[in-house]
């Protein structure tokens, strides 16, 4: 059964330690004219992201915030993207949150490991800006659909 679209904004957790890359994501959303439909939460690394999701660093606890999508960098201090991704995919309440990897990594194993952990999209930071805008647009459509059909 499909649920009606809520008037609440789509919430996105952006986990990115580079402020320039975070700004690029915001510019892409603005270019897509989807920013009005989004509430962006920021975390500078996997630890801050866990604190946002669970109220503190313990991923074994109950989910306190459930964004409609997570945009995740792979290389960050303290807890990197793959470690964070593994913790999220093992949590029963968080395992189905759509996750988009946004990375500068050119390592094939990062791509393989990310996909094996069930990501929804993998975007390389070096893509042309227009391609990046298009990819973030598709990711937002997925997040909006996830919000519409799976949540109140």
Phi, psi and omega per residue, in radians:
X1 nan 2.232 -3.139
X2 -1.410 2.449 3.095
X3 -1.739 2.658 -3.138
X4 -1.212 2.622 3.081
X5 -1.161 2.288 3.117
X6 -1.496 2.723 3.112
X7 -1.374 -0.171 3.110
X8 -1.164 2.663 3.128
X9 -1.309 2.661 3.013
X10 -1.267 2.226 -3.112
X11 -1.744 2.235 3.140
X12 -2.129 2.312 3.034
X13 -1.739 2.019 3.102
X14 -1.746 2.004 -3.118
X15 -1.880 1.736 -2.993
X16 -2.662 2.233 -3.126
X17 -1.581 -0.211 -3.116
X18 -1.729 1.980 -3.107
X19 -1.068 -0.539 3.114
X20 -1.163 -0.691 3.109
X21 -1.225 -0.631 3.074
X22 -1.096 -0.715 3.100
X23 -1.124 -0.655 3.089
X24 -1.061 -0.733 3.105
X25 -1.089 -0.791 3.126
X26 -1.074 -0.726 3.106
X27 -1.091 -0.698 3.130
X28 -1.124 -0.731 3.100
X29 -1.099 -0.741 3.132
X30 -1.100 -0.722 3.118
X31 -1.096 -0.599 3.099
X32 -1.353 -0.122 -3.068
X33 1.021 0.437 3.127
X34 -1.760 -0.077 -3.060
X35 -1.099 -0.526 3.130
X36 -1.129 -0.442 3.140
X37 -1.596 0.093 -3.031
X38 -2.176 2.534 2.952
X39 -2.043 2.008 -3.072
X40 -1.693 2.201 3.010
X41 -1.861 2.454 -3.106
X42 -1.969 2.477 2.983
X43 -2.399 2.419 -3.072
X44 -1.516 -0.196 3.112
X45 -2.875 3.114 -3.103
X46 -1.098 -0.567 3.125
X47 -1.145 -0.840 3.108
X48 -1.073 -0.652 3.121
X49 -1.130 -0.753 3.087
X50 -1.095 -0.705 3.117
X51 -1.076 -0.686 3.105
X52 -1.154 -0.807 -3.068
X53 -1.217 -0.690 -2.999
X54 -1.989 0.000 -3.120
X55 1.536 -0.372 3.049
X56 -2.820 -3.032 -2.963
X57 -1.299 -0.130 -3.042
X58 -1.480 1.809 -3.106
X59 -1.320 -0.016 3.086
X60 -1.519 -0.082 -3.108
X61 -1.540 -3.118 3.121
X62 -1.271 2.486 3.091
X63 -1.189 2.171 3.126
X64 -1.754 -0.479 3.063
X65 -2.270 2.264 -3.135
X66 -2.173 1.668 3.093
X67 -1.203 2.823 3.121
X68 -1.428 -0.308 3.106
X69 -2.782 2.601 3.032
X70 -2.097 2.240 2.992
X71 -1.825 2.151 -2.898
X72 -2.256 2.190 2.976
X73 -1.393 2.679 3.120
X74 -1.569 -0.693 -3.038
X75 -1.818 1.817 -3.129
X76 -2.470 2.798 3.096
X77 -1.270 2.906 3.076
X78 1.126 -1.170 3.123
X79 -2.345 1.962 -3.052
X80 -1.345 3.031 -3.050
X81 -1.078 -0.726 -3.140
X82 -1.171 -0.678 3.094
X83 -1.131 -0.759 3.095
X84 -1.088 -0.802 -3.135
X85 -1.021 -0.760 3.132
X86 -1.072 -0.754 3.129
X87 -1.105 -0.732 -3.124
X88 -1.167 -0.765 -3.095
X89 -1.212 -0.307 3.097
X90 -1.563 -0.192 -3.094
X91 -1.555 2.220 -3.050
X92 -1.072 -0.546 -3.134
X93 -1.528 -0.339 -3.040
X94 -1.934 -0.170 -2.978
X95 -1.093 -0.388 -3.102
X96 -1.815 0.179 3.063
X97 -1.173 2.216 3.095
X98 -1.056 2.326 -3.126
X99 -2.218 2.239 3.084
X100 -1.914 2.162 3.058
X101 -1.516 2.286 3.068
X102 -2.182 1.885 -2.974
X103 -2.471 2.740 3.009
X104 -1.698 -0.043 -3.091
X105 -1.128 2.366 3.044
X106 -1.908 0.216 -3.128
X107 -1.393 2.179 3.137
X108 -1.043 -0.624 -3.129
X109 -1.137 -0.552 3.073
X110 -1.123 -0.731 3.100
X111 -1.105 -0.826 -3.131
X112 -1.104 -0.842 -3.129
X113 -1.084 -0.724 3.127
X114 -1.068 -0.818 -3.140
X115 -1.174 -0.630 3.129
X116 -1.168 -0.391 3.097
X117 -1.614 0.109 2.976
X118 1.463 0.675 3.077
X119 -1.269 2.847 -3.129
X120 -1.747 -0.420 -3.108
X121 -2.775 2.540 3.132
X122 -2.243 1.994 -3.110
X123 -2.051 2.221 3.080
X124 -1.504 2.320 -3.070
X125 -1.098 -0.327 -3.091
X126 -1.493 0.050 3.136
X127 -1.149 2.730 3.044
X128 -0.961 2.489 -3.083
X129 -0.984 -0.725 -3.139
X130 -1.117 -0.646 3.056
X131 -1.153 -0.675 3.116
X132 -1.117 -0.757 3.101
X133 -1.035 -0.788 3.136
X134 -1.093 -0.773 -3.137
X135 -1.118 -0.734 3.120
X136 -1.184 -0.568 3.072
X137 -1.077 -0.793 3.099
X138 -1.130 -0.672 3.113
X139 -1.112 -0.704 3.106
X140 -1.142 -0.704 3.089
X141 -1.023 -0.759 3.102
X142 -1.086 -0.726 3.133
X143 -1.161 -0.695 3.126
X144 -1.143 -0.746 3.097
X145 -1.110 -0.716 3.128
X146 -1.089 -0.743 3.113
X147 -1.121 -0.770 -3.061
X148 -1.169 -0.770 -2.982
X149 -1.660 -0.353 -3.040
X150 -1.967 -0.085 -3.088
X151 -2.351 2.935 -3.140
X152 -1.309 nan nan
